[in-house]
Amino acid sequence: MGKRIFSGMRALIWVFAGLLLTGCANTWSAKVSTFEFWPENTMGQTYRIEPGPAQAGKIEFESIADTVRAAMGPTGLVEGAENARFIVHLDYSDQNKKGWAQRFADPYVDGWGPFWPGWGGYMGYYGGWGGGIYYSPRVVNVPVEYKEYSLSVLILDTTQDNKEVYRATAVTDDDGRGLLAEMASLAQSIFEDFPGSNGQVREVKIKRK
């Protein structure tokens, strides 16, 4: 009987965790740092995206450049040709990282078992007091490997001798959507409330579609 009750509790833990994850999955977020000395009266001015030596002719770069073009639409800038006023440089990466994440503890997985001393009438594995009454699962830190995506945008003003007038970098963790989707969201976060404030570091949240 006790084992059946505990199995039911265990199922409730994972249902609860699933509901939390579902709620979080509706929002994507990135940390964006911005440095700017943006000139006035730039509405309708032109820009061009200029690839670096290692980026020229690469399909991947052109695909990511397209996401930046789309994100720049609300800024009022218009894509132009070689004589465009602003020159835009892009840099991006996806790197494997190691870190820590929190999850709900599972007494079977973590090796405690359902009758770990203290479970039941004492401050037990699941927290709380009472004779076998379930309150809340314990949270533990576990090592994880993940991928981190970053996108940097640099804008130079040719009317000011190619002076740097805007630089922003956005960083986010992989959520399983792939490189191009992550870069599209990073580009959107960079140009959210453009040009922003100089030296600003903020978290940008975007509702998933």
N, C-alpha and C positions, 0 to 999 in steps of 0.2 A: 504493500500500500504506500509506504513511505517513498519507495523508488518511483512509483507512478506519479506521486505528487511532485517529486523533484524533477521528473522529466517534463511535466507540464510547466514548471517554473522556468526550466531551461528554454523551452520553446518560447515562452513569453519574453525572455531576454532578447532573443534574436528578432522577434517581431518588433519589439520596441526599438532595437537598433536599426532595423530596416526602415521604420517610419522616420527616424531621425535622418538617415542618409537620404531618403526620398525628399525630405524637406530641403536639405542642403543642395540637392542636385538641381533645384530650380534656379539657382543663382550661380553665376561664374564671377570670379573676382581676380584682380591683379594688383600688384603694388607698382605704382607709377611714380617715378622721380622726374621732375621737370626743371630745366634751366632755360630762361628766355629773356631776350631783349628785343621783343617783337616791335617792328615799326608800325606807325599808324597809317590808316587809309590804304589798306592792302586789298580791299574787296575787288575782285575781278582781275587781280594781278596773276601772272602766270608762273608756273613751276615746271620743272622736269626732274624725273628720277634718274640719277646718273649711277650706273653700276660701277663697282670697283673692278680692278683687273681680274680678280678671281671669280667675279660674278657675271661678267659680260657673256651673253649668249647662253646662260644656264636656264633651263626650263623652270627649275625650282625657284630661282630668284625672280623670274618674271611672274610666276604665279603669286608669290608673296608680295611683289610690287603691286599687283592688281588689287590685293586686299588693302594696301595702303592708299591707293588711288581712291578706292571706294570710301575709306574712312576720312579722307581729306575733303570730300564733297561739301560737308557743312561748314568748312572754314571760309568759303567764299573764294578760294583760290581755284584757278583753272589751269588744266594741263596745257603746256605750250611746247614749243620746239626749242631749237638750240639757243635762241635769243631770249629764253624765259628769264624772268627776274630772279626767281629762287631756284637753287639747286638742292635737291633732296638726296641724301645718302642713307642707305639702310644697312643694318647689321643685325643678324639674328643667329640664334643657336638653340640646340636642344642637348642638354647634358644630363648624364646619369648621376644621381645624387644618392647619398645615404642619410637617413635621419631617424626620427622617432615619431610614432603615431600612437594615439590612444584608442583603445577598444575596450569593450566590455569583457571582463574576465569570464572564462568558462572553466569550471572546476575540473571537468574531465580533461580538457586540453592542457590546462596548466598543472595537472597532476595532483590536485588536492582531493578530489573525490567528493561525493555527496555528504560524507560523514566526517569531514575534517573537523578536528577538535574546535569547539566553539560554535559549530553550525547548529542552529536550532535555538536553544534557550539562552544563548549568549550572543555577544557581538560577533556574528559569524561571517562567513564568506560573502554573503550578500548584504551585510550591513543591517542595522536596525536590531531591535530586541524582540523577544517573544518566542514562544515554543513552536519553532518551525515555521513562523510566519515570514513570508517573503516581503522585503521592503524595496531594496534597490540593488542592482548588480554592482560589483566593484569595478572600477576603471583601472586599467594597467597600461604602462608604456611598453611598446614593442618596437624592435628595430625594423625598418622598412627600407626598401630601395624604390626610388621614384625618378621620374624624368622632369627636369625643369626647363621651361621654354622662356626665352627672352627675345625682345625686339627693341632695337634702338633706332631712332630717327634723328638725323642731323640736317638742319636747313641752313644754307648759306645765302646771303643777299648780295647779288652781283652789283647792285647799285652802291654798295658800301665796300667795294673792293673785296668781295667774297667773305665778308664778316659773318661769323657764326651768330645767328639770331635766335635759334631754337635748337634745343637738344633734349630728348626725352627717352627714357628707358622703361619698359614695362616687363614685369616678371610674373610668371604663374607656374603652378605645378600641373603636371599632366592629369587630365581627367578622362583619357581614353578616346578623345575625338580625333587625334592625329595632328600632324604638323600644320597643315594648311588651315584647319579650323581654329587651332590655337592662335596662329599668327593673325588671322582675321579678327579675333576677339582682342588680341593685344593691340593691334592697330586701332581698333575702335576705342579702346581704353585710353590710348595715347592722345587721341584728338577729341576726347570728351572734355567739354568746357575749354577748348583751345583759345588762347595759348596758355591759360592758367597763370600761376604766379611763380616768379623766379625762386628757385631753391625749394620748391614745394615737393613733399613726398606724401602721397595719398593712396588710399585703397579705393579702387574703382570697381563697382559691382554692376554686372550686366545681367538682365533677366534673360534666361534661355528661351529660345523660340521653339 
